[in-house]
Amino acid sequence: MPWVITRLCIDCLDTGCVSVCPVDCIYEPLEPGKDGLPNQLYINPEECIDCGACEPECPWQAIYEEPAVPGLFKDDIALNAKTVEASKRFRVKKYEEKPSPTPDEVADNKRKWGLDPDA
């Protein structure tokens, strides 16, 4: 069962997940915003080995195992699958060190998307 990066990653693009992925299955769009691809990271479901190493490294709490993706973000499963369908529009993301968000920033980001920050 692959993991999914949800829209909680939009414009955050923390690469902690990239640094721990053993198979380099985390991608970024070459042209964010084009063809409905938000500026976020994506997991290629065919390359993901279900190790789960990425999930605890995401300071934005944007990564879910596919069956656990909140209802609000179910469309993000198909967005991640675009890395397979339209592979030429993506590249493997390189690790970039960034400061971690504060707990308040994470909670505000969840609220922005309609998710209960305490869930």
Jmol script that loads the backbone (N, CA, C; Angstrom):
load data "model"
ATOM      1  N   MET A   1       0.851  -1.173   0.000  1.00  0.00           N
ATOM      2  CA  MET A   1       0.000   0.000   0.000  1.00  0.00           C
ATOM      3  C   MET A   1       0.897   1.237   0.000  1.00  0.00           C
ATOM      4  N   PRO A   2       0.826   2.073  -1.025  1.00  0.00           N
ATOM      5  CA  PRO A   2       1.713   3.245  -1.089  1.00  0.00           C
ATOM      6  C   PRO A   2       1.281   4.341  -0.115  1.00  0.00           C
ATOM      7  N   TRP A   3       2.188   5.242   0.090  1.00  0.00           N
ATOM      8  CA  TRP A   3       1.942   6.429   0.895  1.00  0.00           C
ATOM      9  C   TRP A   3       1.567   7.566  -0.044  1.00  0.00           C
ATOM     10  N   VAL A   4       0.889   8.575   0.480  1.00  0.00           N
ATOM     11  CA  VAL A   4       0.368   9.683  -0.323  1.00  0.00           C
ATOM     12  C   VAL A   4       0.766  10.996   0.344  1.00  0.00           C
ATOM     13  N   ILE A   5       1.268  11.913  -0.456  1.00  0.00           N
ATOM     14  CA  ILE A   5       1.511  13.270   0.038  1.00  0.00           C
ATOM     15  C   ILE A   5       0.281  14.091  -0.311  1.00  0.00           C
ATOM     16  N   THR A   6      -0.313  14.699   0.707  1.00  0.00           N
ATOM     17  CA  THR A   6      -1.548  15.452   0.517  1.00  0.00           C
ATOM     18  C   THR A   6      -1.265  16.933   0.310  1.00  0.00           C
ATOM     19  N   ARG A   7      -2.332  17.662   0.042  1.00  0.00           N
ATOM     20  CA  ARG A   7      -2.195  19.096  -0.217  1.00  0.00           C
ATOM     21  C   ARG A   7      -1.702  19.891   0.991  1.00  0.00           C
ATOM     22  N   LEU A   8      -1.591  19.244   2.145  1.00  0.00           N
ATOM     23  CA  LEU A   8      -0.971  19.919   3.290  1.00  0.00           C
ATOM     24  C   LEU A   8       0.478  20.308   2.971  1.00  0.00           C
ATOM     25  N   CYS A   9       1.026  19.732   1.921  1.00  0.00           N
ATOM     26  CA  CYS A   9       2.397  20.022   1.483  1.00  0.00           C
ATOM     27  C   CYS A   9       2.467  21.224   0.536  1.00  0.00           C
ATOM     28  N   ILE A  10       1.332  21.679   0.024  1.00  0.00           N
ATOM     29  CA  ILE A  10       1.345  22.765  -0.970  1.00  0.00           C
ATOM     30  C   ILE A  10       2.132  23.963  -0.435  1.00  0.00           C
ATOM     31  N   ASP A  11       3.080  24.388  -1.231  1.00  0.00           N
ATOM     32  CA  ASP A  11       3.949  25.528  -0.967  1.00  0.00           C
ATOM     33  C   ASP A  11       4.839  25.353   0.265  1.00  0.00           C
ATOM     34  N   CYS A  12       4.770  24.219   0.937  1.00  0.00           N
ATOM     35  CA  CYS A  12       5.647  23.954   2.084  1.00  0.00           C
ATOM     36  C   CYS A  12       6.914  23.266   1.596  1.00  0.00           C
ATOM     37  N   LEU A  13       6.744  22.182   0.854  1.00  0.00           N
ATOM     38  CA  LEU A  13       7.830  21.475   0.191  1.00  0.00           C
ATOM     39  C   LEU A  13       9.031  21.172   1.080  1.00  0.00           C
ATOM     40  N   ASP A  14       8.782  20.799   2.315  1.00  0.00           N
ATOM     41  CA  ASP A  14       9.882  20.379   3.165  1.00  0.00           C
ATOM     42  C   ASP A  14      10.418  19.064   2.603  1.00  0.00           C
ATOM     43  N   THR A  15      11.710  18.893   2.598  1.00  0.00           N
ATOM     44  CA  THR A  15      12.298  17.706   1.971  1.00  0.00           C
ATOM     45  C   THR A  15      12.861  16.701   2.966  1.00  0.00           C
ATOM     46  N   GLY A  16      12.413  16.767   4.206  1.00  0.00           N
ATOM     47  CA  GLY A  16      12.825  15.760   5.172  1.00  0.00           C
ATOM     48  C   GLY A  16      12.458  14.367   4.681  1.00  0.00           C
ATOM     49  N   CYS A  17      11.298  14.242   4.036  1.00  0.00           N
ATOM     50  CA  CYS A  17      10.852  12.954   3.503  1.00  0.00           C
ATOM     51  C   CYS A  17      11.798  12.454   2.415  1.00  0.00           C
ATOM     52  N   VAL A  18      12.298  13.373   1.612  1.00  0.00           N
ATOM     53  CA  VAL A  18      13.211  13.018   0.520  1.00  0.00           C
ATOM     54  C   VAL A  18      14.512  12.434   1.085  1.00  0.00           C
ATOM     55  N   SER A  19      14.966  12.996   2.185  1.00  0.00           N
ATOM     56  CA  SER A  19      16.246  12.566   2.747  1.00  0.00           C
ATOM     57  C   SER A  19      16.230  11.131   3.256  1.00  0.00           C
ATOM     58  N   VAL A  20      15.061  10.603   3.581  1.00  0.00           N
ATOM     59  CA  VAL A  20      14.988   9.247   4.138  1.00  0.00           C
ATOM     60  C   VAL A  20      14.413   8.215   3.177  1.00  0.00           C
ATOM     61  N   CYS A  21      13.932   8.632   2.036  1.00  0.00           N
ATOM     62  CA  CYS A  21      13.323   7.687   1.086  1.00  0.00           C
ATOM     63  C   CYS A  21      14.406   6.792   0.477  1.00  0.00           C
ATOM     64  N   PRO A  22      14.332   5.482   0.710  1.00  0.00           N
ATOM     65  CA  PRO A  22      15.387   4.600   0.211  1.00  0.00           C
ATOM     66  C   PRO A  22      15.307   4.316  -1.288  1.00  0.00           C
ATOM     67  N   VAL A  23      14.189   4.673  -1.926  1.00  0.00           N
ATOM     68  CA  VAL A  23      14.038   4.358  -3.353  1.00  0.00           C
ATOM     69  C   VAL A  23      13.823   5.591  -4.230  1.00  0.00           C
ATOM     70  N   ASP A  24      13.996   6.777  -3.673  1.00  0.00           N
ATOM     71  CA  ASP A  24      13.835   8.028  -4.432  1.00  0.00           C
ATOM     72  C   ASP A  24      12.520   8.072  -5.210  1.00  0.00           C
ATOM     73  N   CYS A  25      11.407   7.835  -4.509  1.00  0.00           N
ATOM     74  CA  CYS A  25      10.104   7.846  -5.182  1.00  0.00           C
ATOM     75  C   CYS A  25       9.317   9.121  -4.913  1.00  0.00           C
ATOM     76  N   ILE A  26       9.975  10.145  -4.366  1.00  0.00           N
ATOM     77  CA  ILE A  26       9.304  11.408  -4.076  1.00  0.00           C
ATOM     78  C   ILE A  26       9.706  12.423  -5.140  1.00  0.00           C
ATOM     79  N   TYR A  27       8.689  12.991  -5.778  1.00  0.00           N
ATOM     80  CA  TYR A  27       8.890  13.840  -6.949  1.00  0.00           C
ATOM     81  C   TYR A  27       8.321  15.233  -6.735  1.00  0.00           C
ATOM     82  N   GLU A  28       8.812  16.149  -7.568  1.00  0.00           N
ATOM     83  CA  GLU A  28       8.259  17.491  -7.646  1.00  0.00           C
ATOM     84  C   GLU A  28       7.861  17.737  -9.098  1.00  0.00           C
ATOM     85  N   PRO A  29       6.829  18.548  -9.329  1.00  0.00           N
ATOM     86  CA  PRO A  29       6.448  18.849 -10.716  1.00  0.00           C
ATOM     87  C   PRO A  29       7.458  19.810 -11.349  1.00  0.00           C
ATOM     88  N   LEU A  30       7.721  19.616 -12.623  1.00  0.00           N
ATOM     89  CA  LEU A  30       8.622  20.518 -13.342  1.00  0.00           C
ATOM     90  C   LEU A  30       7.993  21.894 -13.512  1.00  0.00           C
ATOM     91  N   GLU A  31       6.671  21.922 -13.686  1.00  0.00           N
ATOM     92  CA  GLU A  31       5.949  23.183 -13.853  1.00  0.00           C
ATOM     93  C   GLU A  31       4.773  23.228 -12.887  1.00  0.00           C
ATOM     94  N   PRO A  32       5.029  23.562 -11.618  1.00  0.00           N
ATOM     95  CA  PRO A  32       3.936  23.607 -10.651  1.00  0.00           C
ATOM     96  C   PRO A  32       2.833  24.558 -11.107  1.00  0.00           C
ATOM     97  N   GLY A  33       1.596  24.159 -10.887  1.00  0.00           N
ATOM     98  CA  GLY A  33       0.453  24.971 -11.280  1.00  0.00           C
ATOM     99  C   GLY A  33      -0.098  24.609 -12.646  1.00  0.00           C
ATOM    100  N   LYS A  34       0.732  24.040 -13.499  1.00  0.00           N
ATOM    101  CA  LYS A  34       0.283  23.659 -14.835  1.00  0.00           C
ATOM    102  C   LYS A  34      -0.456  22.323 -14.766  1.00  0.00           C
ATOM    103  N   ASP A  35      -1.504  22.200 -15.534  1.00  0.00           N
ATOM    104  CA  ASP A  35      -2.285  20.969 -15.613  1.00  0.00           C
ATOM    105  C   ASP A  35      -2.820  20.523 -14.257  1.00  0.00           C
ATOM    106  N   GLY A  36      -3.136  21.474 -13.390  1.00  0.00           N
ATOM    107  CA  GLY A  36      -3.735  21.140 -12.103  1.00  0.00           C
ATOM    108  C   GLY A  36      -2.792  20.519 -11.096  1.00  0.00           C
ATOM    109  N   LEU A  37      -1.485  20.660 -11.311  1.00  0.00           N
ATOM    110  CA  LEU A  37      -0.509  20.102 -10.370  1.00  0.00           C
ATOM    111  C   LEU A  37      -0.070  21.174  -9.378  1.00  0.00           C
ATOM    112  N   PRO A  38      -0.555  21.094  -8.144  1.00  0.00           N
ATOM    113  CA  PRO A  38      -0.138  22.076  -7.143  1.00  0.00           C
ATOM    114  C   PRO A  38       1.363  22.006  -6.871  1.00  0.00           C
ATOM    115  N   ASN A  39       1.880  23.085  -6.334  1.00  0.00           N
ATOM    116  CA  ASN A  39       3.292  23.172  -5.959  1.00  0.00           C
ATOM    117  C   ASN A  39       3.492  22.405  -4.655  1.00  0.00           C
ATOM    118  N   GLN A  40       3.699  21.114  -4.799  1.00  0.00           N
ATOM    119  CA  GLN A  40       3.905  20.239  -3.648  1.00  0.00           C
ATOM    120  C   GLN A  40       4.734  19.048  -4.085  1.00  0.00           C
ATOM    121  N   LEU A  41       5.056  18.173  -3.152  1.00  0.00           N
ATOM    122  CA  LEU A  41       5.758  16.935  -3.470  1.00  0.00           C
ATOM    123  C   LEU A  41       4.740  15.827  -3.681  1.00  0.00           C
ATOM    124  N   TYR A  42       5.164  14.774  -4.390  1.00  0.00           N
ATOM    125  CA  TYR A  42       4.294  13.654  -4.728  1.00  0.00           C
ATOM    126  C   TYR A  42       5.064  12.349  -4.567  1.00  0.00           C
ATOM    127  N   ILE A  43       4.352  11.284  -4.214  1.00  0.00           N
ATOM    128  CA  ILE A  43       4.951   9.955  -4.126  1.00  0.00           C
ATOM    129  C   ILE A  43       4.461   9.127  -5.298  1.00  0.00           C
ATOM    130  N   ASN A  44       5.396   8.539  -6.035  1.00  0.00           N
ATOM    131  CA  ASN A  44       5.044   7.650  -7.132  1.00  0.00           C
ATOM    132  C   ASN A  44       4.575   6.324  -6.521  1.00  0.00           C
ATOM    133  N   PRO A  45       3.277   5.975  -6.673  1.00  0.00           N
ATOM    134  CA  PRO A  45       2.755   4.780  -6.014  1.00  0.00           C
ATOM    135  C   PRO A  45       3.331   3.474  -6.552  1.00  0.00           C
ATOM    136  N   GLU A  46       3.848   3.486  -7.757  1.00  0.00           N
ATOM    137  CA  GLU A  46       4.437   2.265  -8.312  1.00  0.00           C
ATOM    138  C   GLU A  46       5.865   2.042  -7.821  1.00  0.00           C
ATOM    139  N   GLU A  47       6.513   3.089  -7.368  1.00  0.00           N
ATOM    140  CA  GLU A  47       7.889   2.978  -6.868  1.00  0.00           C
ATOM    141  C   GLU A  47       7.950   2.866  -5.347  1.00  0.00           C
ATOM    142  N   CYS A  48       6.909   3.326  -4.671  1.00  0.00           N
ATOM    143  CA  CYS A  48       6.879   3.303  -3.210  1.00  0.00           C
ATOM    144  C   CYS A  48       6.909   1.863  -2.718  1.00  0.00           C
ATOM    145  N   ILE A  49       7.799   1.591  -1.763  1.00  0.00           N
ATOM    146  CA  ILE A  49       7.932   0.223  -1.237  1.00  0.00           C
ATOM    147  C   ILE A  49       7.229   0.080   0.114  1.00  0.00           C
ATOM    148  N   ASP A  50       6.441   1.063   0.477  1.00  0.00           N
ATOM    149  CA  ASP A  50       5.629   1.025   1.693  1.00  0.00           C
ATOM    150  C   ASP A  50       6.476   0.896   2.956  1.00  0.00           C
ATOM    151  N   CYS A  51       7.626   1.535   2.966  1.00  0.00           N
ATOM    152  CA  CYS A  51       8.474   1.456   4.159  1.00  0.00           C
ATOM    153  C   CYS A  51       7.992   2.409   5.249  1.00  0.00           C
ATOM    154  N   GLY A  52       7.314   3.489   4.843  1.00  0.00           N
ATOM    155  CA  GLY A  52       6.793   4.444   5.808  1.00  0.00           C
ATOM    156  C   GLY A  52       7.825   5.386   6.402  1.00  0.00           C
ATOM    157  N   ALA A  53       9.047   5.351   5.912  1.00  0.00           N
ATOM    158  CA  ALA A  53      10.103   6.201   6.470  1.00  0.00           C
ATOM    159  C   ALA A  53       9.794   7.695   6.287  1.00  0.00           C
ATOM    160  N   CYS A  54       9.066   8.040   5.252  1.00  0.00           N
ATOM    161  CA  CYS A  54       8.786   9.439   4.943  1.00  0.00           C
ATOM    162  C   CYS A  54       7.815  10.093   5.925  1.00  0.00           C
ATOM    163  N   GLU A  55       6.842   9.338   6.383  1.00  0.00           N
ATOM    164  CA  GLU A  55       5.751   9.907   7.181  1.00  0.00           C
ATOM    165  C   GLU A  55       6.231  10.641   8.436  1.00  0.00           C
ATOM    166  N   PRO A  56       7.062  10.045   9.285  1.00  0.00           N
ATOM    167  CA  PRO A  56       7.465  10.780  10.483  1.00  0.00           C
ATOM    168  C   PRO A  56       8.423  11.936  10.207  1.00  0.00           C
ATOM    169  N   GLU A  57       9.003  11.980   9.019  1.00  0.00           N
ATOM    170  CA  GLU A  57       9.939  13.052   8.684  1.00  0.00           C
ATOM    171  C   GLU A  57       9.248  14.309   8.168  1.00  0.00           C
ATOM    172  N   CYS A  58       7.958  14.215   7.859  1.00  0.00           N
ATOM    173  CA  CYS A  58       7.228  15.367   7.325  1.00  0.00           C
ATOM    174  C   CYS A  58       6.761  16.257   8.478  1.00  0.00           C
ATOM    175  N   PRO A  59       7.365  17.435   8.645  1.00  0.00           N
ATOM    176  CA  PRO A  59       6.970  18.298   9.751  1.00  0.00           C
ATOM    177  C   PRO A  59       5.577  18.890   9.569  1.00  0.00           C
ATOM    178  N   TRP A  60       5.042  18.828   8.346  1.00  0.00           N
ATOM    179  CA  TRP A  60       3.714  19.370   8.054  1.00  0.00           C
ATOM    180  C   TRP A  60       2.620  18.321   8.234  1.00  0.00           C
ATOM    181  N   GLN A  61       3.008  17.089   8.561  1.00  0.00           N
ATOM    182  CA  GLN A  61       2.053  15.988   8.749  1.00  0.00           C
ATOM    183  C   GLN A  61       1.172  15.818   7.514  1.00  0.00           C
ATOM    184  N   ALA A  62       1.808  15.891   6.340  1.00  0.00           N
ATOM    185  CA  ALA A  62       1.096  15.843   5.069  1.00  0.00           C
ATOM    186  C   ALA A  62       1.074  14.458   4.434  1.00  0.00           C
ATOM    187  N   ILE A  63       1.751  13.478   5.025  1.00  0.00           N
ATOM    188  CA  ILE A  63       1.891  12.164   4.401  1.00  0.00           C
ATOM    189  C   ILE A  63       1.055  11.135   5.155  1.00  0.00           C
ATOM    190  N   TYR A  64       0.270  10.375   4.374  1.00  0.00           N
ATOM    191  CA  TYR A  64      -0.613   9.356   4.938  1.00  0.00           C
ATOM    192  C   TYR A  64      -0.472   8.064   4.151  1.00  0.00           C
ATOM    193  N   GLU A  65      -0.680   6.954   4.837  1.00  0.00           N
ATOM    194  CA  GLU A  65      -0.811   5.692   4.125  1.00  0.00           C
ATOM    195  C   GLU A  65      -2.127   5.777   3.361  1.00  0.00           C
ATOM    196  N   GLU A  66      -2.161   5.268   2.138  1.00  0.00           N
ATOM    197  CA  GLU A  66      -3.321   5.481   1.260  1.00  0.00           C
ATOM    198  C   GLU A  66      -4.678   5.236   1.930  1.00  0.00           C
ATOM    199  N   PRO A  67      -4.887   4.122   2.648  1.00  0.00           N
ATOM    200  CA  PRO A  67      -6.211   3.923   3.245  1.00  0.00           C
ATOM    201  C   PRO A  67      -6.546   4.925   4.351  1.00  0.00           C
ATOM    202  N   ALA A  68      -5.552   5.590   4.903  1.00  0.00           N
ATOM    203  CA  ALA A  68      -5.770   6.527   6.003  1.00  0.00           C
ATOM    204  C   ALA A  68      -5.874   7.980   5.546  1.00  0.00           C
ATOM    205  N   VAL A  69      -5.817   8.239   4.235  1.00  0.00           N
ATOM    206  CA  VAL A  69      -5.917   9.614   3.740  1.00  0.00           C
ATOM    207  C   VAL A  69      -7.292  10.162   4.153  1.00  0.00           C
ATOM    208  N   PRO A  70      -7.312  11.318   4.846  1.00  0.00           N
ATOM    209  CA  PRO A  70      -8.601  11.902   5.248  1.00  0.00           C
ATOM    210  C   PRO A  70      -9.499  12.167   4.042  1.00  0.00           C
ATOM    211  N   GLY A  71     -10.786  12.052   4.247  1.00  0.00           N
ATOM    212  CA  GLY A  71     -11.754  12.259   3.166  1.00  0.00           C
ATOM    213  C   GLY A  71     -11.552  13.548   2.403  1.00  0.00           C
ATOM    214  N   LEU A  72     -11.175  14.611   3.119  1.00  0.00           N
ATOM    215  CA  LEU A  72     -10.941  15.902   2.470  1.00  0.00           C
ATOM    216  C   LEU A  72      -9.848  15.833   1.409  1.00  0.00           C
ATOM    217  N   PHE A  73      -8.952  14.861   1.545  1.00  0.00           N
ATOM    218  CA  PHE A  73      -7.784  14.785   0.676  1.00  0.00           C
ATOM    219  C   PHE A  73      -7.777  13.570  -0.245  1.00  0.00           C
ATOM    220  N   LYS A  74      -8.898  12.893  -0.406  1.00  0.00           N
ATOM    221  CA  LYS A  74      -8.943  11.677  -1.241  1.00  0.00           C
ATOM    222  C   LYS A  74      -8.505  11.970  -2.681  1.00  0.00           C
ATOM    223  N   ASP A  75      -8.782  13.177  -3.193  1.00  0.00           N
ATOM    224  CA  ASP A  75      -8.365  13.536  -4.554  1.00  0.00           C
ATOM    225  C   ASP A  75      -6.845  13.550  -4.703  1.00  0.00           C
ATOM    226  N   ASP A  76      -6.138  13.697  -3.596  1.00  0.00           N
ATOM    227  CA  ASP A  76      -4.681  13.747  -3.646  1.00  0.00           C
ATOM    228  C   ASP A  76      -4.072  12.393  -4.009  1.00  0.00           C
ATOM    229  N   ILE A  77      -4.824  11.317  -3.820  1.00  0.00           N
ATOM    230  CA  ILE A  77      -4.340   9.994  -4.221  1.00  0.00           C
ATOM    231  C   ILE A  77      -4.120   9.981  -5.727  1.00  0.00           C
ATOM    232  N   ALA A  78      -5.095  10.503  -6.474  1.00  0.00           N
ATOM    233  CA  ALA A  78      -4.977  10.565  -7.941  1.00  0.00           C
ATOM    234  C   ALA A  78      -3.878  11.529  -8.362  1.00  0.00           C
ATOM    235  N   LEU A  79      -3.690  12.620  -7.622  1.00  0.00           N
ATOM    236  CA  LEU A  79      -2.616  13.557  -7.963  1.00  0.00           C
ATOM    237  C   LEU A  79      -1.254  12.885  -7.835  1.00  0.00           C
ATOM    238  N   ASN A  80      -1.059  12.084  -6.792  1.00  0.00           N
ATOM    239  CA  ASN A  80       0.202  11.365  -6.637  1.00  0.00           C
ATOM    240  C   ASN A  80       0.386  10.369  -7.772  1.00  0.00           C
ATOM    241  N   ALA A  81      -0.698   9.751  -8.232  1.00  0.00           N
ATOM    242  CA  ALA A  81      -0.627   8.772  -9.322  1.00  0.00           C
ATOM    243  C   ALA A  81      -0.205   9.425 -10.642  1.00  0.00           C
ATOM    244  N   LYS A  82      -0.342  10.738 -10.756  1.00  0.00           N
ATOM    245  CA  LYS A  82       0.102  11.414 -11.984  1.00  0.00           C
ATOM    246  C   LYS A  82       1.599  11.270 -12.195  1.00  0.00           C
ATOM    247  N   THR A  83       2.344  10.959 -11.139  1.00  0.00           N
ATOM    248  CA  THR A  83       3.779  10.744 -11.299  1.00  0.00           C
ATOM    249  C   THR A  83       4.053   9.523 -12.161  1.00  0.00           C
ATOM    250  N   VAL A  84       3.071   8.635 -12.257  1.00  0.00           N
ATOM    251  CA  VAL A  84       3.182   7.458 -13.111  1.00  0.00           C
ATOM    252  C   VAL A  84       2.652   7.796 -14.507  1.00  0.00           C
ATOM    253  N   GLU A  85       1.458   8.363 -14.538  1.00  0.00           N
ATOM    254  CA  GLU A  85       0.768   8.652 -15.798  1.00  0.00           C
ATOM    255  C   GLU A  85       1.479   9.711 -16.642  1.00  0.00           C
ATOM    256  N   ALA A  86       2.063  10.684 -15.990  1.00  0.00           N
ATOM    257  CA  ALA A  86       2.689  11.816 -16.688  1.00  0.00           C
ATOM    258  C   ALA A  86       4.108  12.013 -16.170  1.00  0.00           C
ATOM    259  N   SER A  87       4.875  10.953 -16.172  1.00  0.00           N
ATOM    260  CA  SER A  87       6.205  10.976 -15.550  1.00  0.00           C
ATOM    261  C   SER A  87       7.134  12.049 -16.113  1.00  0.00           C
ATOM    262  N   LYS A  88       6.949  12.434 -17.353  1.00  0.00           N
ATOM    263  CA  LYS A  88       7.834  13.441 -17.957  1.00  0.00           C
ATOM    264  C   LYS A  88       7.618  14.834 -17.364  1.00  0.00           C
ATOM    265  N   ARG A  89       6.548  15.011 -16.587  1.00  0.00           N
ATOM    266  CA  ARG A  89       6.275  16.310 -15.971  1.00  0.00           C
ATOM    267  C   ARG A  89       6.801  16.398 -14.534  1.00  0.00           C
ATOM    268  N   PHE A  90       7.577  15.380 -14.125  1.00  0.00           N
ATOM    269  CA  PHE A  90       8.099  15.338 -12.762  1.00  0.00           C
ATOM    270  C   PHE A  90       9.581  15.023 -12.757  1.00  0.00           C
ATOM    271  N   ARG A  91      10.234  15.365 -11.646  1.00  0.00           N
ATOM    272  CA  ARG A  91      11.623  14.953 -11.417  1.00  0.00           C
ATOM    273  C   ARG A  91      11.755  14.592  -9.940  1.00  0.00           C
ATOM    274  N   VAL A  92      12.717  13.732  -9.661  1.00  0.00           N
ATOM    275  CA  VAL A  92      12.987  13.367  -8.274  1.00  0.00           C
ATOM    276  C   VAL A  92      13.445  14.628  -7.552  1.00  0.00           C
ATOM    277  N   LYS A  93      12.858  14.871  -6.403  1.00  0.00           N
ATOM    278  CA  LYS A  93      13.208  16.056  -5.621  1.00  0.00           C
ATOM    279  C   LYS A  93      14.521  15.826  -4.889  1.00  0.00           C
ATOM    280  N   LYS A  94      15.362  16.814  -4.895  1.00  0.00           N
ATOM    281  CA  LYS A  94      16.616  16.754  -4.147  1.00  0.00           C
ATOM    282  C   LYS A  94      16.387  17.317  -2.751  1.00  0.00           C
ATOM    283  N   TYR A  95      17.140  16.807  -1.798  1.00  0.00           N
ATOM    284  CA  TYR A  95      17.024  17.264  -0.418  1.00  0.00           C
ATOM    285  C   TYR A  95      17.557  18.680  -0.280  1.00  0.00           C
ATOM    286  N   GLU A  96      16.804  19.520   0.418  1.00  0.00           N
ATOM    287  CA  GLU A  96      17.213  20.881   0.751  1.00  0.00           C
ATOM    288  C   GLU A  96      16.896  21.096   2.224  1.00  0.00           C
ATOM    289  N   GLU A  97      17.864  21.499   3.002  1.00  0.00           N
ATOM    290  CA  GLU A  97      17.606  21.726   4.419  1.00  0.00           C
ATOM    291  C   GLU A  97      16.760  22.979   4.596  1.00  0.00           C
ATOM    292  N   LYS A  98      15.689  22.844   5.371  1.00  0.00           N
ATOM    293  CA  LYS A  98      14.791  23.955   5.651  1.00  0.00           C
ATOM    294  C   LYS A  98      14.478  23.972   7.141  1.00  0.00           C
ATOM    295  N   PRO A  99      14.153  25.136   7.674  1.00  0.00           N
ATOM    296  CA  PRO A  99      13.743  25.174   9.084  1.00  0.00           C
ATOM    297  C   PRO A  99      12.391  24.487   9.247  1.00  0.00           C
ATOM    298  N   SER A 100      12.219  23.785  10.345  1.00  0.00           N
ATOM    299  CA  SER A 100      10.954  23.108  10.611  1.00  0.00           C
ATOM    300  C   SER A 100       9.886  24.124  11.002  1.00  0.00           C
ATOM    301  N   PRO A 101       8.638  23.854  10.626  1.00  0.00           N
ATOM    302  CA  PRO A 101       7.553  24.756  11.031  1.00  0.00           C
ATOM    303  C   PRO A 101       7.278  24.604  12.526  1.00  0.00           C
ATOM    304  N   THR A 102       6.696  25.624  13.093  1.00  0.00           N
ATOM    305  CA  THR A 102       6.286  25.552  14.494  1.00  0.00           C
ATOM    306  C   THR A 102       4.992  24.750  14.592  1.00  0.00           C
ATOM    307  N   PRO A 103       4.659  24.242  15.760  1.00  0.00           N
ATOM    308  CA  PRO A 103       3.373  23.544  15.911  1.00  0.00           C
ATOM    309  C   PRO A 103       2.185  24.426  15.520  1.00  0.00           C
ATOM    310  N   ASP A 104       2.259  25.724  15.799  1.00  0.00           N
ATOM    311  CA  ASP A 104       1.174  26.633  15.417  1.00  0.00           C
ATOM    312  C   ASP A 104       1.055  26.744  13.900  1.00  0.00           C
ATOM    313  N   GLU A 105       2.178  26.779  13.197  1.00  0.00           N
ATOM    314  CA  GLU A 105       2.142  26.842  11.736  1.00  0.00           C
ATOM    315  C   GLU A 105       1.520  25.568  11.156  1.00  0.00           C
ATOM    316  N   VAL A 106       1.848  24.421  11.722  1.00  0.00           N
ATOM    317  CA  VAL A 106       1.273  23.156  11.267  1.00  0.00           C
ATOM    318  C   VAL A 106      -0.235  23.170  11.496  1.00  0.00           C
ATOM    319  N   ALA A 107      -0.665  23.583  12.676  1.00  0.00           N
ATOM    320  CA  ALA A 107      -2.097  23.645  12.996  1.00  0.00           C
ATOM    321  C   ALA A 107      -2.826  24.621  12.072  1.00  0.00           C
ATOM    322  N   ASP A 108      -2.239  25.783  11.821  1.00  0.00           N
ATOM    323  CA  ASP A 108      -2.856  26.761  10.915  1.00  0.00           C
ATOM    324  C   ASP A 108      -2.989  26.194   9.503  1.00  0.00           C
ATOM    325  N   ASN A 109      -1.978  25.471   9.051  1.00  0.00           N
ATOM    326  CA  ASN A 109      -2.022  24.873   7.718  1.00  0.00           C
ATOM    327  C   ASN A 109      -3.150  23.841   7.634  1.00  0.00           C
ATOM    328  N   LYS A 110      -3.316  23.034   8.671  1.00  0.00           N
ATOM    329  CA  LYS A 110      -4.401  22.049   8.683  1.00  0.00           C
ATOM    330  C   LYS A 110      -5.760  22.748   8.666  1.00  0.00           C
ATOM    331  N   ARG A 111      -5.899  23.790   9.465  1.00  0.00           N
ATOM    332  CA  ARG A 111      -7.165  24.535   9.493  1.00  0.00           C
ATOM    333  C   ARG A 111      -7.477  25.140   8.123  1.00  0.00           C
ATOM    334  N   LYS A 112      -6.444  25.641   7.450  1.00  0.00           N
ATOM    335  CA  LYS A 112      -6.615  26.246   6.123  1.00  0.00           C
ATOM    336  C   LYS A 112      -7.306  25.285   5.163  1.00  0.00           C
ATOM    337  N   TRP A 113      -6.996  23.994   5.304  1.00  0.00           N
ATOM    338  CA  TRP A 113      -7.557  22.981   4.416  1.00  0.00           C
ATOM    339  C   TRP A 113      -8.795  22.299   4.996  1.00  0.00           C
ATOM    340  N   GLY A 114      -9.255  22.771   6.143  1.00  0.00           N
ATOM    341  CA  GLY A 114     -10.476  22.234   6.725  1.00  0.00           C
ATOM    342  C   GLY A 114     -10.294  20.979   7.550  1.00  0.00           C
ATOM    343  N   LEU A 115      -9.072  20.720   7.976  1.00  0.00           N
ATOM    344  CA  LEU A 115      -8.782  19.534   8.777  1.00  0.00           C
ATOM    345  C   LEU A 115      -8.607  19.960  10.229  1.00  0.00           C
ATOM    346  N   ASP A 116      -9.167  19.194  11.125  1.00  0.00           N
ATOM    347  CA  ASP A 116      -9.024  19.472  12.551  1.00  0.00           C
ATOM    348  C   ASP A 116      -7.574  19.262  12.934  1.00  0.00           C
ATOM    349  N   PRO A 117      -6.885  20.295  13.421  1.00  0.00           N
ATOM    350  CA  PRO A 117      -5.461  20.166  13.736  1.00  0.00           C
ATOM    351  C   PRO A 117      -5.179  19.182  14.873  1.00  0.00           C
ATOM    352  N   ASP A 118      -6.182  18.858  15.655  1.00  0.00           N
ATOM    353  CA  ASP A 118      -5.981  17.925  16.755  1.00  0.00           C
ATOM    354  C   ASP A 118      -6.278  16.481  16.362  1.00  0.00           C
ATOM    355  N   ALA A 119      -6.675  16.277  15.114  1.00  0.00           N
ATOM    356  CA  ALA A 119      -7.014  14.905  14.663  1.00  0.00           C
ATOM    357  C   ALA A 119      -5.781  14.132  14.322  1.00  0.00           C
TER     358      ALA A 119
END
end "model"
wireframe off; spacefill off
backbone 0.3
color backbone group
